[in-house]
Amino acid sequence: MYLGFVALALISHVKAFTTSRMISQKTLQTVSKMPHTISHDTFELKSTTVDAITSTPHDSTTSTLDKKRKSSNTKFIACSSTKEVTRAIEMFVREGDVVAELGSQLRESSRAICESIGSQGKALLIDMERKFPNEKKDMKRTTAMRRKGDEHNFYRDRATFIEIQSFELWRHALFFQQEYPYTPQYNVLVVDMSTTAGNDLPLTCIALIKEFIALNSSSNQQQCRAVIVKSGSLQNLAQRLYHAQRVISANHPLPDMRHKNGGHSLIIGSVGVKQYRETIPYIVRPGDICLELGCHLGVSSSIIDKAAKGDGRGGCLGVDIGKNIICKARERYPNLSFEVGDGFKLGGLQRMQMKHFQHSANISTYDVVYVDIGGLSGSEGLLEAISLLSAIDNCLQARVVVIKSLCIRRLSSSLIPFSQVGRHEERNSSGDNIIAS
């Protein structure tokens, strides 16, 4: 189910990426009357408009700062409310920046962008074509929604407002206008996922961010400094996601935070077998019911099992899809439990728990899950990894999930809940680079 969802999501993104280049010139229509000329029929932008949108003033005093921007990673700031989005804009957007906003309602966040960039900056504000609210019926409920004509006098010296007919056309609006003499470069992207896509869709949001970063980094200019996202689901993920080195360097067991995270699992992103195994003393407790997906010959499973044995009730079940590998693991560790199974088929994993841990009070669930599955350990496969982690969280209800995955560990470095922005910046400024890669 989860793989199917991811596959459909990827196919839709590839299809939209291809068709956006072939879109009819009449698909995008601006509703703003800005100093630069945009035709309502053909969406023609004069070259001076493109220069205004894509160029920001620089002098010798900013050259050092630009070098730092190129070397730094783009931060994904996950916010739960418009208030947090506005505060994040005030923190990350600088005077003279070029900023794009998807899901713009020309309200608090849009005003914060325009105030922060100043008269020398440029903002491209994009929203879906939508019906305007009925102010007479429910004025209080619709105060945060834009109204007809709002765009005409909205920071005309620095902002351009555009409506698009469907969510997939955001690429065309930001990057694929044929009139652009070169690819636009944005310093900050602001996204309201619910307003843009109609719901808070975490996988779609992450796919959007990854594609935006790739398109925005197509030249040798500075990277996007920050992506500010209003998404409750992404903020929840950000609060639960840890870089493995942070856990190891803390030198004490990770506290049980599941009850504080809405009943969700903590996720530890690690890279390499060494770091993967180094987390075990800080994650596994005596009496824990543990599972390793992708156990191979059982070396890691044996270490996890030893840490979990304690009172004799805990242990680790090793699961791998290869029958020959499981046979060799059983020969090497005859006292451990191993099963042939697919890590993506959660029903089978639940039945295995009931088979091997009959004394467990938590039927069909695990305390700790370790994941070392081929295809997820590298820099690709981020959506598949997140889909699997979500399935483990919802079905197996693990306290902690440790995954050997470069893409997840990178995400743990980049995805920051707004509530932790200050602490994250302090760690970076103090030279603590454990979450930098």
MARZAGU-523798 format. One line per 3 residues: their letters; for each residue x, y, z of N, C-alpha, C. Coordinates in steps of 0.1 Angstrom, whole numbers. Atoms other than C-alpha are relative to their C-alpha. Layout:
<pts>
a) X/Y/Z/X/Y/Z/X/Y/Z  ... .
</pts>
This chain:
<pts>
myl) 8/-12/0/0/0/0/9/13/0  -8/-12/-1/27/24/10/9/2/-12  -8/-1/12/50/16/-19/-9/4/-12 .
gfv) 9/-4/11/20/20/-42/-2/15/0  3/-14/-2/13/54/-28/12/8/-5  -13/-7/4/50/65/-32/2/-1/-15 .
ala) -2/1/15/51/51/-68/-9/9/-7  9/-9/6/20/70/-77/4/15/1  -5/-14/-2/34/102/-62/11/3/-9 .
lis) -12/-2/9/67/98/-81/-4/2/-14  5/0/14/49/91/-113/-7/13/-3  7/-13/2/27/122/-109/9/11/-1 .
hvk) -10/-11/0/57/144/-102/8/0/-13  -7/1/12/76/131/-132/-9/5/-12  10/-4/10/45/135/-154/-2/15/0 .
aft) 3/-14/-1/39/170/-142/13/8/-4  -12/-6/4/76/179/-146/1/1/-15  -1/1/15/74/168/-183/-10/9/-6 .
tsr) 11/-7/6/41/184/-191/1/15/2  0/-14/-3/49/217/-175/8/8/-10  -7/-6/10/74/224/-202/-8/2/-13 .
mis) 8/-1/12/47/219/-228/-13/7/2  12/-6/-4/20/238/-211/-4/12/-10  4/-11/9/-1/262/-232/3/13/6 .
qkt) -3/-13/-4/8/298/-230/-11/7/8  12/-6/-7/-27/306/-217/-3/-6/13  3/7/-13/-25/283/-187/2/9/12 .
lqt) -3/-9/-11/-10/309/-164/-5/14/-3  5/-14/2/-27/342/-160/3/8/13  -2/-9/-11/-16/370/-137/-13/8/3 .
vsk) 11/-9/-3/-42/390/-118/6/13/6  -6/-12/-6/-17/417/-107/3/10/-11  -4/-11/9/-9/450/-124/12/7/6 .
mph) -12/-4/-6/27/455/-115/7/10/-10  -7/-9/8/52/481/-128/6/-7/-13  -5/7/12/66/454/-151/-12/-6/-8 .
tis) 11/4/8/44/442/-180/-2/-15/0  3/14/2/27/408/-179/-13/-1/-7  12/1/8/2/401/-206/-10/-10/6 .
hdt) 10/9/-6/-30/385/-194/-3/-12/-9  3/11/10/-32/363/-226/12/-9/-1  -11/9/3/3/350/-231/10/-1/11 .
fel) -10/0/-11/21/356/-198/14/3/-4  -13/-4/5/49/374/-215/6/10/10  -7/-8/-9/75/389/-193/11/7/-7 .
kst) -11/-7/6/98/416/-205/13/-3/7  -12/4/-5/134/410/-200/4/8/13  -3/-8/-12/136/438/-174/-7/-5/12 .
tvd) 7/6/-11/110/420/-153/8/-11/5  -7/11/-4/131/389/-153/13/4/8  -12/-5/-7/162/409/-143/-4/4/14 .
ait) 4/-5/-13/142/425/-115/-3/-12/10  4/11/-9/129/391/-102/12/-8/4  -11/9/-3/162/372/-104/13/6/4 .
stp) -12/-7/-4/188/398/-96/-1/7/13  0/-7/-12/196/411/-62/13/8/1  -12/-8/-1/221/439/-53/11/-7/8 .
hds) -11/5/-7/255/427/-42/12/10/-1  -12/-8/0/287/445/-32/11/-8/6  -11/7/-5/321/436/-20/-2/-5/15 .
tts) 2/3/-14/309/435/16/-8/-13/2  8/12/-1/286/405/8/7/-12/-6  -7/11/7/312/383/-10/3/-11/9 .
tld) -2/10/-10/322/365/21/-12/-8/4  13/6/-4/286/359/31/-5/-9/-11  5/9/12/278/345/-4/8/-13/0 .
kkr) -8/12/0/307/320/0/-6/-9/11  6/8/-11/292/308/33/-13/-6/-4  13/5/4/258/305/17/2/-12/-9 .
kss) -2/10/10/272/283/-11/3/-13/8  -5/12/-7/288/259/14/-10/-5/10  10/4/-10/258/257/38/-11/-8/-6 .
ntk) 12/8/5/229/233/35/-12/9/2  13/-7/-1/194/246/29/-7/-6/12  7/5/-12/174/244/61/-15/0/-3 .
fia) 14/1/2/138/232/60/-7/3/14  6/-5/-13/119/251/88/-15/-4/0  14/5/-1/87/232/97/-8/8/11 .
css) 9/-8/-9/60/254/112/-14/-5/1  14/6/-2/26/245/127/-10/11/-2  10/-10/0/9/279/124/5/12/-9 .
tke) -4/-12/8/9/311/103/9/9/9  -9/-8/-9/24/329/134/14/-5/-1  -14/5/1/54/306/133/6/3/-14 .
vtr) -5/-3/14/57/310/95/5/15/0  -3/-14/1/57/348/99/13/3/8  -12/-2/-8/84/347/127/12/-6/-7 .
aie) -11/6/7/105/323/106/5/9/-12  -3/-9/11/103/347/76/9/12/6  -7/-12/-6/115/376/99/14/-4/4 .
mfv) -13/5/-4/144/354/110/9/-3/-12  -8/5/11/156/340/76/0/9/-12  0/-8/12/146/365/49/7/13/3 .
reg) -8/-11/-2/170/393/44/-3/11/-10  2/-11/9/169/427/27/6/-3/-13  -5/2/13/173/424/-10/-1/-14/-5 .
dvv) 2/14/5/164/387/-12/-11/-1/-11  10/5/9/144/370/-39/-7/-11/6  8/10/-8/116/350/-23/-12/-4/-8 .
ael) 12/6/6/89/327/-37/-9/-5/11  10/5/-9/57/319/-18/-11/-8/-7  11/9/5/34/290/-27/-11/-1/9 .
gsq) 12/-1/-9/-1/293/-13/-2/13/6  1/-14/-5/0/330/-9/-14/5/1  13/-6/-2/-31/346/6/1/15/1 .
lre) -2/-14/-1/-16/381/6/-4/5/14  4/-4/-14/-20/382/43/13/1/8  -11/-2/-9/5/380/73/13/-5/-6 .
ssr) -13/5/5/32/358/57/5/8/-12  -4/-8/12/31/377/24/5/14/4  -5/-13/-5/34/410/42/13/-1/6 .
aic) -13/2/-7/63/397/63/11/-1/-10  -10/1/11/81/387/31/4/13/-6  -3/-12/7/77/420/14/6/11/9 .
esi) -7/-9/-10/87/440/46/14/-4/2  -14/5/-3/118/418/51/9/2/-12  -9/-1/12/131/420/15/2/15/-3 .
gsq) -2/-14/3/127/458/13/-3/3/-14  3/-5/14/124/479/-18/9/-6/-10  -9/6/10/154/462/-34/-2/-15/-2 .
gka) 3/14/2/141/427/-30/-12/-3/-9  11/4/8/116/408/-51/-7/-12/5  8/12/-5/88/384/-42/-9/-4/-11 .
lli) 9/7/10/69/360/-65/-10/-7/8  11/6/-8/36/352/-48/-9/-8/-8  8/9/9/17/322/-62/-11/-7/8 .
dme) 12/7/-6/-17/308/-54/-8/-7/-10  9/7/9/-42/285/-69/-12/9/-4  13/-7/4/-72/298/-88/-11/-6/10 .
rkf) 10/4/-10/-100/297/-62/-12/9/0  11/-8/-2/-134/310/-55/2/9/13  -2/-9/-11/-134/340/-32/-11/-2/11 .
pne) 9/3/-11/-150/337/2/-12/10/1  12/-8/-2/-185/350/10/2/8/13  -2/-8/-12/-177/378/35/-12/2/8 .
kkd) 12/-3/-7/-213/383/45/-3/-12/9  4/12/-8/-218/347/57/9/-3/12  -9/4/-11/-187/341/78/13/9/-1 .
mkr) -11/-9/1/-164/371/81/12/-5/8  -11/4/-9/-143/358/110/7/-12/-6  -7/12/5/-136/324/94/8/3/-13 .
tta) -7/-3/13/-124/340/61/9/11/1  -9/-12/-1/-102/368/74/14/-3/-5  -13/4/4/-71/348/66/1/-3/-15 .
mrr) 0/4/14/-82/342/30/0/13/-9  -1/-12/9/-74/366/1/-14/3/-6  12/-4/6/-102/385/-16/3/6/-14 .
kgd) -1/-6/13/-108/397/-51/5/14/0  -6/-13/1/-87/427/-59/11/3/10  -10/-3/-10/-63/424/-30/14/2/-7 .
ehn) -13/0/6/-34/419/-54/4/14/-7  -2/-12/8/-38/453/-72/9/10/7  -8/-10/-7/-22/474/-45/9/-6/11 .
fyr) -8/7/-10/-1/448/-27/15/1/-3  -14/-2/1/35/460/-25/4/0/-15  -1/0/14/35/469/-62/15/2/-4 .
dra) -14/-2/3/72/479/-61/9/-12/1  -9/12/-3/85/445/-51/-7/-14/-2  7/13/0/58/418/-54/-7/-2/-13 .
tfi) 8/5/12/43/399/-84/-9/-11/5  9/11/-4/12/378/-78/-5/-7/-12  4/8/11/3/349/-100/-9/-11/5 .
eiq) 9/11/-3/-26/324/-100/4/-12/-10  -2/12/8/-21/288/-113/-12/-9/1  12/8/1/-48/264/-124/1/-13/8 .
sfe) -1/12/-7/-34/233/-107/14/0/8  -11/1/-8/-8/224/-81/13/-3/-7  -12/4/7/16/208/-105/7/11/-8 .
lwr) -6/-11/9/22/241/-124/9/9/8  -9/-9/-7/43/256/-96/14/0/-6  -13/0/7/74/245/-115/0/10/-11 .
hal) 1/-8/12/63/263/-146/0/15/5  1/-14/-5/55/295/-126/14/5/5  -13/-4/-6/89/295/-108/12/-1/-10 .
ffq) -12/2/7/113/282/-134/-1/-1/-15  1/4/13/100/273/-168/-6/9/-10  5/-10/10/89/305/-185/10/1/-11 .
qey) -9/-1/11/104/306/-219/7/13/-2  -6/-14/1/110/343/-216/11/2/9  -11/-2/-9/135/338/-188/13/-1/-8 .
pyt) -13/1/7/170/345/-202/9/-10/7  -8/10/-8/184/323/-174/-9/-5/12  8/5/-11/171/302/-145/-1/9/12 .
pqy) 1/-8/-12/157/323/-116/7/-7/12  -6/5/-12/175/320/-83/-7/6/12  8/-5/-12/155/322/-50/8/-2/12 .
nvl) -7/2/-13/170/328/-16/-8/-7/10  9/6/-9/140/316/3/-13/-5/-7  13/5/5/109/295/-5/-9/-1/13 .
vvd) 10/2/-11/77/297/17/-11/-8/-6  10/9/5/51/270/13/-11/-2/11  12/4/-9/16/266/29/-6/-12/-7 .
mst) 3/13/7/10/229/20/-15/-2/-1  15/2/1/-27/228/29/-7/9/-10  6/-10/9/-35/260/10/3/-4/-15 .
tag) -4/3/14/-15/248/-21/-6/-13/-5  4/13/5/-24/211/-23/-13/-4/5  14/3/-5/-57/211/-4/1/-8/12 .
ndl) -1/8/-12/-43/190/25/15/0/4  -14/1/-5/-12/185/46/6/-13/-4  -5/13/6/6/159/25/15/0/2 .
plt) -15/0/-2/41/152/39/9/-5/-11  -9/5/11/55/131/11/-1/9/-12  1/-9/11/42/155/-15/8/13/3 .
cia) -8/-12/-4/57/184/4/15/-2/-1  -14/3/1/91/167/7/5/-1/-14  -4/1/14/91/159/-30/1/13/-6 .
lik) 0/-14/6/82/195/-38/13/7/4  -12/-7/-5/111/208/-16/12/-5/-7  -11/5/7/136/184/-31/1/4/-14 .
efi) 0/-4/14/126/193/-66/3/15/-2  -3/-14/0/127/230/-59/14/3/3  -15/-2/-3/162/228/-44/8/-4/-12 .
aln) -8/5/12/174/208/-75/-1/11/-11  2/-10/11/159/233/-99/6/13/3  -6/-13/-4/171/263/-79/15/0/0 .
sss) -14/1/-1/206/250/-77/6/-4/-13  -5/4/14/210/244/-115/11/8/-5  -11/-8/4/235/272/-118/10/0/12 .
nqq) -10/-1/-11/266/281/-97/-2/11/10  3/-10/-10/249/308/-78/-3/-5/14  2/4/-13/242/307/-41/-12/-9/2 .
qcr) 11/9/-2/219/280/-27/-11/8/7  11/-5/-8/185/286/-13/3/-1/15  -3/0/-14/190/296/23/-9/-8/9 .
avi) 10/7/-9/158/282/38/-13/-2/-8  14/3/4/125/266/29/-8/0/12  9/-1/-12/98/276/54/-13/-6/-4 .
vks) 12/8/3/69/252/54/-10/0/11  11/1/-10/36/254/72/-6/-14/-2  5/14/1/29/217/78/1/-7/13 .
gsl) 0/6/-13/19/201/110/6/-14/0  -6/13/1/29/166/98/15/0/-1  -15/-2/1/64/178/88/6/4/13 .
qnl) -5/-5/-13/68/196/121/1/-12/10  0/11/-8/59/164/139/12/-9/-3  -11/8/4/84/144/119/13/7/4 .
aqr) -12/-7/-3/111/171/125/3/-1/15  -1/2/-14/105/168/163/5/-14/4  -3/14/-3/110/131/162/13/-6/-7 .
lyh) -11/4/9/140/129/138/13/4/6  -13/-3/-7/175/126/153/12/-5/-9  -13/4/6/210/125/138/7/-10/9 .
aqr) -6/10/-9/227/93/151/11/5/9  -11/-5/-8/258/112/162/-4/8/12  5/-7/-11/238/134/184/-4/-9/12 .
vis) 4/10/-10/225/103/202/12/-6/7  -13/6/-5/260/88/205/8/9/8  -8/-10/-7/277/120/216/-6/4/13 .
anh) 6/-3/-12/251/125/243/4/-9/11  -5/10/-9/265/94/260/-9/-4/11  9/6/-10/234/84/278/-13/-5/-8 .
plp) 11/6/8/203/64/268/-10/10/-4  11/-9/5/176/81/248/-12/-1/8  12/2/-8/146/89/269/-12/-4/-9 .
dmr) 12/4/7/112/75/260/-9/12/-2  7/-13/3/95/104/242/-13/-3/-8  12/3/9/67/85/224/-13/6/5 .
hkn) 13/-6/-5/40/98/248/0/15/-2  0/-14/2/52/133/241/-1/4/-15  0/-2/14/52/129/203/-13/-4/-6 .
ggh) 13/5/5/15/121/199/-1/-15/-2  0/15/1/23/84/203/8/-5/-12  -8/4/12/48/84/174/14/-4/4 .
sli) -13/5/-3/82/67/172/10/11/-2  -12/-8/3/115/85/175/7/-7/-11  -7/5/12/136/81/143/15/4/1 .
igs) -14/-3/0/174/79/143/6/-4/-13  -6/2/13/192/83/110/15/-2/2  -14/3/-1/226/67/108/6/-4/-14 .
vgv) -7/4/12/252/60/81/12/-9/3  -10/10/-2/275/30/79/-3/-9/11  3/11/-10/275/-2/99/5/4/14 .
kqy) -6/-4/-13/298/13/126/-9/9/8  9/-10/-7/275/42/135/-13/-7/3  13/7/-2/244/20/131/1/-9/13 .
ret) -1/8/-12/257/-4/158/4/8/12  -4/-8/-12/271/23/180/-12/6/7  12/-5/-6/235/34/187/-6/-10/10 .
ipy) 7/11/-8/225/1/203/1/2/15  0/-2/-15/237/9/239/-9/11/4  8/-11/-4/217/41/239/-15/-1/-4 .
ivr) 13/2/4/186/27/223/-7/-12/6  6/13/-5/180/-9/234/1/-1/15  0/2/-15/170/-16/270/-3/-15/3 .
pgd) 3/14/-3/169/-49/288/-15/-3/1  14/3/0/136/-66/282/-7/5/-13  6/-6/13/130/-48/248/-3/-12/-10 .
icl) 3/9/11/113/-68/220/5/8/-12  -7/-8/11/135/-58/190/-2/-8/-13  1/6/13/133/-64/153/11/7/-9 .
elg) -9/-6/10/160/-59/126/-4/-4/-14  3/3/14/149/-56/90/12/2/-9  -12/0/8/176/-65/66/12/-5/9 .
chl) -10/4/-10/196/-85/92/12/-7/-7  -11/7/7/219/-102/66/4/-12/7  -5/12/-7/241/-127/84/-2/0/15 .
gvs) 4/0/-14/229/-116/118/9/6/10  -10/-6/-10/259/-98/133/-7/11/8  7/-10/-7/239/-67/142/-11/-5/9 .
ssi) 11/5/-7/210/-87/153/5/-7/13  -6/7/-12/232/-107/178/4/11/10  -3/-11/-9/244/-74/193/-12/6/6 .
idk) 13/-5/-5/209/-61/196/-6/-10/10  6/11/-8/197/-94/211/7/0/14  -8/0/-12/225/-93/237/-4/11/9 .
aak) 4/-12/-8/215/-58/248/-14/-1/5  14/1/-4/179/-67/250/-4/-12/9  3/12/-7/181/-100/268/-3/3/15 .
gdg) 3/-5/-13/185/-85/303/-6/-10/9  8/8/-9/158/-102/323/-4/-14/-6  4/12/7/155/-130/298/-12/0/-8 .
rgg) 13/-1/8/123/-117/283/2/7/-13  -2/-7/13/137/-95/256/8/-8/-10  -8/7/11/155/-103/224/-2/7/-13 .
clg) 1/-6/14/158/-95/187/-3/-11/-10  4/8/11/142/-111/157/7/6/-12  -6/-4/12/163/-109/125/-8/-4/-12 .
vdi) 8/3/12/144/-107/92/7/5/-12  -6/-3/13/158/-107/57/-8/-7/-11  8/5/11/142/-113/23/7/-12/-7 .
gkn) -8/10/6/170/-137/12/0/-13/8  1/13/-7/164/-174/21/14/-5/3  -14/5/-2/201/-184/17/7/8/11 .
iic) -6/-8/-10/211/-155/39/-5/-4/14  6/4/-12/187/-165/66/5/-14/5  -6/13/-4/200/-201/65/14/2/6 .
kar) -14/-3/-5/236/-188/70/-1/6/14  1/-7/-12/225/-165/98/-4/-10/11  4/10/-10/208/-195/116/11/-9/4 .
ery) -12/9/-2/240/-216/112/10/8/9  -10/-7/-8/261/-188/127/-5/3/14  6/-3/-13/237/-179/155/-12/-9/3 .
pnl) 11/10/-1/217/-210/163/-10/3/12  8/-3/-12/203/-195/196/-9/13/-3  8/-12/3/188/-164/178/-11/-4/-9 .
sfe) 12/2/8/155/-161/160/2/7/-13  0/-6/13/155/-154/122/-11/-5/-8  11/3/9/128/-153/96/2/6/-14 .
vgd) 0/-5/13/125/-149/59/-12/9/-1  12/-8/1/103/-119/53/3/13/-8  -1/-13/7/97/-86/34/-3/11/10 .
gfk) 1/-11/-10/103/-55/55/-11/10/-3  11/-8/4/75/-37/37/-14/-6/3  12/7/-3/49/-63/46/-2/-1/15 .
lgg) 1/-2/-14/39/-52/81/-8/-11/7  9/10/-6/12/-78/87/8/-13/3  -9/11/-3/38/-106/84/9/2/12 .
lqr) -9/-4/-11/61/-88/108/-7/-1/14  8/1/-12/33/-86/134/-2/-14/4  2/14/-3/26/-123/131/13/-7/5 .
mqm) -13/5/-5/63/-130/136/2/3/15  -2/-4/-14/63/-111/168/-8/-9/10  9/9/-8/34/-132/182/6/-14/1 .
khf) -6/13/0/53/-163/172/12/-2/8  -13/1/-7/87/-156/187/0/7/14  0/-7/-13/77/-134/217/-14/-2/6 .
qhs) 14/3/-5/46/-151/231/-2/6/14  1/-5/-14/54/-138/266/-2/15/0  0/-14/0/53/-102/254/-14/5/3 .
ani) 13/-6/-4/25/-80/269/-5/8/-12  5/-8/11/24/-59/237/-1/-9/-12  1/10/11/10/-83/211/1/7/-13 .
sty) -2/-4/14/22/-78/175/7/14/-1  -8/-12/1/43/-47/184/14/-2/5  -14/1/-4/80/-41/189/4/13/8 .
dvv) -5/-12/-7/99/-17/213/10/7/-9  -11/-6/8/128/-11/189/1/-7/-13  -2/6/13/132/-16/152/12/6/-7 .
yvd) -12/-4/8/165/-15/133/-3/-3/-15  3/1/14/163/-10/95/13/1/-8  -12/0/9/192/-19/71/-4/-7/-13 .
igg) 6/5/12/174/-24/38/7/6/-12  -7/-5/12/192/-22/5/-9/9/-9  8/-10/8/181/8/-17/-4/12/9 .
lsg) 4/-11/-9/173/29/14/12/5/7  -11/-3/-8/208/31/28/8/12/-7  -8/-11/7/222/56/2/-7/13/0 .
seg) 5/-13/0/214/91/-8/-14/1/-7  13/0/6/183/82/-28/-10/-8/8  10/8/-7/150/66/-18/-6/6/12 .
lle) 5/-7/-12/139/93/7/-15/-2/2  14/2/-2/102/90/0/-3/-14/4  3/14/-4/103/52/2/4/-2/15 .
ais) -4/2/-14/122/54/35/-10/6/10  10/-7/-9/98/79/50/-13/-8/1  12/9/1/69/57/38/1/-12/9 .
lls) -3/11/-8/84/27/55/0/4/15  0/-5/-14/91/46/87/-14/3/6  14/-3/-4/55/58/88/-8/-13/3 .
aid) 7/12/-2/42/23/84/5/-7/13  -5/6/-13/65/10/112/-6/7/12  6/-8/-11/53/38/134/-14/-3/3 .
ncl) 15/2/-2/16/32/128/-3/-14/3  4/14/-2/16/-6/127/7/-7/11  -8/7/-10/45/-18/148/1/8/13 .
qar) 0/-8/-11/43/11/172/13/0/9  -13/0/-7/80/11/181/3/12/7  -4/-12/-8/94/34/207/11/8/-8 .
vvv) -11/-6/8/125/40/185/2/-8/-13  -4/7/12/133/32/149/14/6/-4  -13/-4/5/170/33/138/2/-5/-14 .
iks) -1/4/14/176/33/101/14/4/-6  -13/-2/7/209/30/82/-4/6/-14  4/-7/12/202/56/55/6/14/-1 .
lci) -7/-13/2/222/85/42/-11/11/-2  10/-10/3/191/103/29/-8/4/12  7/-3/-13/173/101/63/9/8/9 .
rrl) -9/-8/-8/204/113/81/2/14/-5  -1/-13/6/207/142/57/-13/8/4  13/-7/-3/170/150/63/0/4/15 .
sss) -1/-4/-14/177/150/101/9/12/2  -8/-12/-1/203/177/95/-7/12/-5  6/-11/7/181/198/73/-14/4/6 .
lip) 14/-3/-4/145/195/87/0/4/15  0/-5/-13/141/216/118/-13/5/4  12/-6/-5/110/223/138/2/15/4 .
fsq) -2/-15/-3/105/261/143/4/2/15  -3/-2/-14/106/256/181/15/-2/4  -14/3/-2/142/244/178/10/8/-8 .
vgr) -9/-7/8/156/269/154/11/7/7  -10/-8/-8/173/290/181/11/-10/4  -9/10/-5/190/259/196/9/-5/-11 .
hee) -7/5/11/200/246/162/11/10/-5  -10/-10/4/217/279/153/11/2/10  -10/-1/-10/235/280/186/10/-12/-2 .
rns) -9/11/2/250/245/179/9/2/-12  -9/-3/12/262/256/145/10/10/3  -9/-11/-2/277/288/157/11/-4/10 .
sgd) -10/4/-9/295/270/185/10/-11/-5  -9/9/7/312/247/160/-4/-15/2  5/14/-1/291/216/168/-6/-4/-13 .
nii) 4/4/13/289/200/134/-5/-14/-1  4/14/0/275/166/144/-13/-1/-8  13/2/8/242/174/125/2/7/-13 .
as) -2/-8/12/258/190/95/1/-9/-13  0/8/11/259/159/73/-8/-13/2 .
</pts>
